[in-house]
Amino acid sequence: MARAISPCIFCQIAGSSNSTPLLHSVRSLDDKVVAFKDINPSAFRHYLVVPVEHIPTVNDLQRRNEDYTLVSHMINVGETLLRRDAPQSNQYRFGFHQPPFNHLHLHCFALPFIPRWKQLKYMSLGPLGGFIEAEKLLEKIKPLSPIPP
C-alpha cells in the first residue's frame, strides 16, 4: 500500500503527533488501527477508525487477505467501542466515504443522526460514489481464495 509523502491529519493522529484523544490506539496493543471521536459528530455517538498505515481510499483496497482482514478489524474495533459507549442505542451503522478523500477511515455511528438531516452526508450514490456500507465493502474485497484462520 502507498505511504503518504507528507503526513495527512489522520497519519498525524495515528502517529500520536497531536493532541487528539484516542479511544483505541497502539498503546492498547493494536498496531493496525486507532480510533477517536469525530470532531463534527453526526450521530448520538460518532467515531472514526483509521488504519495506522496510510491507505488513501477504498479504491486502494484489493481482494487480498490483508485488506479484508484490516477492514474486518476496523469494523470489530468500531463495534466494540460503540457497544461499550452506547449500549442503549438500538442501531449501529458502519461505512466509508468513497473518493475523493485522503486517508481511509471508517465511520462508526450509534444512531440516531443528530440533526436528522446529517444522514444525507452518509448516503450511497451507487455507481457515483458517496458512502459505502462496511459490509458491502467487505463483499467487494473478499479474497477469491479462502482466508487462513
Disulfide bonds with the S-S distance in Angstrom:
none
